[in-house]
Amino acid sequence: MNQKNAGCPVCGADVIFDEDIVNGELVVCSECGLELEVTSTSPLILKEAPQEAEDWGE
């Protein structure tokens, strides 16, 4: 199976994906643990995933 890779926007580590990656997919950087979102598949671009806000039942 073919793989793609992109650099983590925070620590620069290589993040490796299967070729069937899709826009909006979430992955975790194995080096810094940050959750990342795929914003483009060609070229493969990652950005820090938006954090979910706690609503605490409001």
N, CA, C and O atoms as a GROMACS GRO file, in nm:
protein
  232
    1MET      N    1   0.085  -0.118   0.000
    1MET     CA    2   0.000   0.000   0.000
    1MET      C    3   0.089   0.124   0.000
    1MET      O    4   0.188   0.130   0.074
    2ASN      N    5   0.055   0.221  -0.081
    2ASN     CA    6   0.130   0.345  -0.089
    2ASN      C    7   0.097   0.435   0.028
    2ASN      O    8  -0.014   0.432   0.082
    3GLN      N    9   0.194   0.516   0.067
    3GLN     CA   10   0.174   0.609   0.178
    3GLN      C   11   0.216   0.749   0.137
    3GLN      O   12   0.298   0.767   0.046
    4LYS      N   13   0.159   0.848   0.206
    4LYS     CA   14   0.196   0.988   0.189
    4LYS      C   15   0.247   1.037   0.323
    4LYS      O   16   0.218   0.977   0.427
    5ASN      N   17   0.322   1.146   0.322
    5ASN     CA   18   0.363   1.204   0.448
    5ASN      C   19   0.360   1.356   0.439
    5ASN      O   20   0.370   1.415   0.331
    6ALA      N   21   0.346   1.418   0.555
    6ALA     CA   22   0.346   1.563   0.566
    6ALA      C   23   0.410   1.598   0.699
    6ALA      O   24   0.413   1.515   0.790
    7GLY      N   25   0.462   1.720   0.711
    7GLY     CA   26   0.523   1.763   0.835
    7GLY      C   27   0.420   1.819   0.932
    7GLY      O   28   0.327   1.889   0.892
    8CYS      N   29   0.437   1.787   1.059
    8CYS     CA   30   0.352   1.845   1.164
    8CYS      C   31   0.378   1.995   1.166
    8CYS      O   32   0.494   2.037   1.171
    9PRO      N   33   0.272   2.078   1.163
    9PRO     CA   34   0.292   2.224   1.162
    9PRO      C   35   0.346   2.279   1.294
    9PRO      O   36   0.386   2.395   1.300
   10VAL      N   37   0.348   2.197   1.398
   10VAL     CA   38   0.397   2.244   1.528
   10VAL      C   39   0.541   2.199   1.554
   10VAL      O   40   0.627   2.282   1.584
   11CYS      N   41   0.567   2.068   1.542
   11CYS     CA   42   0.700   2.018   1.577
   11CYS      C   43   0.784   1.979   1.456
   11CYS      O   44   0.904   1.956   1.469
   12GLY      N   45   0.722   1.971   1.336
   12GLY     CA   46   0.796   1.940   1.214
   12GLY      C   47   0.818   1.792   1.189
   12GLY      O   48   0.878   1.756   1.088
   13ALA      N   49   0.771   1.706   1.278
   13ALA     CA   50   0.789   1.561   1.260
   13ALA      C   51   0.708   1.512   1.139
   13ALA      O   52   0.603   1.568   1.107
   14ASP      N   53   0.758   1.408   1.073
   14ASP     CA   54   0.684   1.348   0.962
   14ASP      C   55   0.563   1.273   1.015
   14ASP      O   56   0.574   1.192   1.107
   15VAL      N   57   0.447   1.301   0.957
   15VAL     CA   58   0.324   1.229   0.988
   15VAL      C   59   0.292   1.149   0.862
   15VAL      O   60   0.278   1.206   0.754
   16ILE      N   61   0.280   1.016   0.876
   16ILE     CA   62   0.262   0.927   0.761
   16ILE      C   63   0.117   0.881   0.754
   16ILE      O   64   0.056   0.846   0.855
   17PHE      N   65   0.063   0.881   0.630
   17PHE     CA   66  -0.077   0.845   0.605
   17PHE      C   67  -0.084   0.739   0.498
   17PHE      O   68   0.007   0.726   0.416
   18ASP      N   69  -0.193   0.662   0.497
   18ASP     CA   70  -0.224   0.576   0.384
   18ASP      C   71  -0.266   0.666   0.268
   18ASP      O   72  -0.310   0.778   0.290
   19GLU      N   73  -0.253   0.617   0.147
   19GLU     CA   74  -0.282   0.697   0.029
   19GLU      C   75  -0.429   0.741   0.021
   19GLU      O   76  -0.460   0.838  -0.048
   20ASP      N   77  -0.520   0.670   0.090
   20ASP     CA   78  -0.663   0.702   0.081
   20ASP      C   79  -0.708   0.806   0.183
   20ASP      O   80  -0.826   0.810   0.218
   21ILE      N   81  -0.616   0.890   0.231
   21ILE     CA   82  -0.650   0.997   0.326
   21ILE      C   83  -0.750   1.094   0.262
   21ILE      O   84  -0.745   1.116   0.141
   22VAL      N   85  -0.841   1.150   0.341
   22VAL     CA   86  -0.941   1.242   0.288
   22VAL      C   87  -0.938   1.375   0.364
   22VAL      O   88  -0.894   1.380   0.479
   23ASN      N   89  -0.985   1.482   0.299
   23ASN     CA   90  -0.995   1.612   0.365
   23ASN      C   91  -1.082   1.601   0.489
   23ASN      O   92  -1.185   1.533   0.487
   24GLY      N   93  -1.042   1.668   0.594
   24GLY     CA   94  -1.119   1.668   0.718
   24GLY      C   95  -1.082   1.556   0.813
   24GLY      O   96  -1.127   1.555   0.928
   25GLU      N   97  -1.000   1.461   0.768
   25GLU     CA   98  -0.960   1.350   0.855
   25GLU      C   99  -0.872   1.403   0.968
   25GLU      O  100  -0.790   1.493   0.947
   26LEU      N  101  -0.890   1.348   1.088
   26LEU     CA  102  -0.811   1.388   1.204
   26LEU      C  103  -0.708   1.280   1.234
   26LEU      O  104  -0.737   1.161   1.229
   27VAL      N  105  -0.587   1.325   1.266
   27VAL     CA  106  -0.478   1.234   1.302
   27VAL      C  107  -0.403   1.296   1.420
   27VAL      O  108  -0.418   1.415   1.448
   28VAL      N  109  -0.324   1.215   1.488
   28VAL     CA  110  -0.244   1.263   1.601
   28VAL      C  111  -0.097   1.250   1.565
   28VAL      O  112  -0.054   1.145   1.518
   29CYS      N  113  -0.021   1.356   1.587
   29CYS     CA  114   0.123   1.352   1.563
   29CYS      C  115   0.187   1.260   1.665
   29CYS      O  116   0.164   1.274   1.785
   30SER      N  117   0.268   1.165   1.618
   30SER     CA  118   0.330   1.069   1.708
   30SER      C  119   0.441   1.131   1.792
   30SER      O  120   0.479   1.075   1.895
   31GLU      N  121   0.493   1.246   1.750
   31GLU     CA  122   0.601   1.312   1.825
   31GLU      C  123   0.548   1.403   1.936
   31GLU      O  124   0.588   1.388   2.052
   32CYS      N  125   0.459   1.498   1.901
   32CYS     CA  126   0.414   1.597   2.000
   32CYS      C  127   0.274   1.568   2.056
   32CYS      O  128   0.233   1.630   2.154
   33GLY      N  129   0.201   1.474   1.994
   33GLY     CA  130   0.069   1.437   2.044
   33GLY      C  131  -0.044   1.531   2.005
   33GLY      O  132  -0.157   1.514   2.051
   34LEU      N  133  -0.015   1.630   1.921
   34LEU     CA  134  -0.116   1.726   1.881
   34LEU      C  135  -0.213   1.664   1.780
   34LEU      O  136  -0.172   1.591   1.690
   35GLU      N  137  -0.342   1.695   1.797
   35GLU     CA  138  -0.441   1.649   1.700
   35GLU      C  139  -0.438   1.741   1.579
   35GLU      O  140  -0.446   1.863   1.592
   36LEU      N  141  -0.427   1.680   1.460
   36LEU     CA  142  -0.414   1.754   1.336
   36LEU      C  143  -0.528   1.720   1.242
   36LEU      O  144  -0.583   1.610   1.247
   37GLU      N  145  -0.563   1.817   1.157
   37GLU     CA  146  -0.668   1.798   1.056
   37GLU      C  147  -0.608   1.808   0.917
   37GLU      O  148  -0.526   1.897   0.891
   38VAL      N  149  -0.647   1.718   0.829
   38VAL     CA  150  -0.604   1.725   0.689
   38VAL      C  151  -0.689   1.831   0.620
   38VAL      O  152  -0.811   1.819   0.613
   39THR      N  153  -0.623   1.937   0.568
   39THR     CA  154  -0.696   2.045   0.501
   39THR      C  155  -0.682   2.036   0.350
   39THR      O  156  -0.757   2.102   0.277
   40SER      N  157  -0.588   1.956   0.301
   40SER     CA  158  -0.570   1.935   0.158
   40SER      C  159  -0.500   1.801   0.139
   40SER      O  160  -0.412   1.764   0.217
   41THR      N  161  -0.539   1.729   0.034
   41THR     CA  162  -0.474   1.601   0.006
   41THR      C  163  -0.376   1.610  -0.110
   41THR      O  164  -0.296   1.520  -0.130
   42SER      N  165  -0.382   1.718  -0.186
   42SER     CA  166  -0.291   1.734  -0.300
   42SER      C  167  -0.258   1.881  -0.319
   42SER      O  168  -0.333   1.950  -0.389
   43PRO      N  169  -0.152   1.932  -0.261
   43PRO     CA  170  -0.054   1.862  -0.178
   43PRO      C  171  -0.112   1.833  -0.039
   43PRO      O  172  -0.210   1.896   0.002
   44LEU      N  173  -0.052   1.740   0.032
   44LEU     CA  174  -0.098   1.702   0.165
   44LEU      C  175  -0.061   1.812   0.264
   44LEU      O  176   0.057   1.840   0.286
   45ILE      N  177  -0.163   1.874   0.324
   45ILE     CA  178  -0.142   1.985   0.417
   45ILE      C  179  -0.217   1.956   0.547
   45ILE      O  180  -0.333   1.913   0.546
   46LEU      N  181  -0.149   1.981   0.658
   46LEU     CA  182  -0.206   1.960   0.791
   46LEU      C  183  -0.214   2.092   0.864
   46LEU      O  184  -0.132   2.182   0.843
   47LYS      N  185  -0.314   2.104   0.953
   47LYS     CA  186  -0.321   2.220   1.043
   47LYS      C  187  -0.367   2.169   1.178
   47LYS      O  188  -0.421   2.059   1.189
   48GLU      N  189  -0.346   2.250   1.280
   48GLU     CA  190  -0.390   2.213   1.413
   48GLU      C  191  -0.543   2.200   1.413
   48GLU      O  192  -0.613   2.290   1.368
   49ALA      N  193  -0.593   2.089   1.465
   49ALA     CA  194  -0.738   2.065   1.466
   49ALA      C  195  -0.804   2.158   1.566
   49ALA      O  196  -0.749   2.184   1.673
   50PRO      N  197  -0.923   2.210   1.531
   50PRO     CA  198  -0.993   2.297   1.626
   50PRO      C  199  -1.030   2.219   1.752
   50PRO      O  200  -1.068   2.102   1.745
   51GLN      N  201  -1.019   2.285   1.865
   51GLN     CA  202  -1.051   2.220   1.991
   51GLN      C  203  -1.202   2.232   2.018
   51GLN      O  204  -1.261   2.339   1.999
   52GLU      N  205  -1.261   2.123   2.062
   52GLU     CA  206  -1.403   2.125   2.096
   52GLU      C  207  -1.420   2.196   2.230
   52GLU      O  208  -1.351   2.165   2.327
   53ALA      N  209  -1.511   2.291   2.235
   53ALA     CA  210  -1.539   2.363   2.359
   53ALA      C  211  -1.633   2.281   2.447
   53ALA      O  212  -1.727   2.220   2.398
   54GLU      N  213  -1.608   2.280   2.575
   54GLU     CA  214  -1.696   2.213   2.669
   54GLU      C  215  -1.821   2.298   2.690
   54GLU      O  216  -1.811   2.419   2.714
   55ASP      N  217  -1.939   2.236   2.682
   55ASP     CA  218  -2.060   2.316   2.703
   55ASP      C  219  -2.114   2.299   2.844
   55ASP      O  220  -2.202   2.375   2.886
   56TRP      N  221  -2.066   2.201   2.919
   56TRP     CA  222  -2.103   2.178   3.057
   56TRP      C  223  -2.255   2.182   3.077
   56TRP      O  224  -2.302   2.231   3.179
   57GLY      N  225  -2.331   2.130   2.980
   57GLY     CA  226  -2.475   2.120   2.994
   57GLY      C  227  -2.550   2.249   2.970
   57GLY      O  228  -2.670   2.258   3.000
   58GLU      N  229  -2.484   2.349   2.917
   58GLU     CA  230  -2.551   2.478   2.896
   58GLU      C  231  -2.635   2.476   2.773
   58GLU      O  232  -2.699   2.577   2.740
   0.00000   0.00000   0.00000
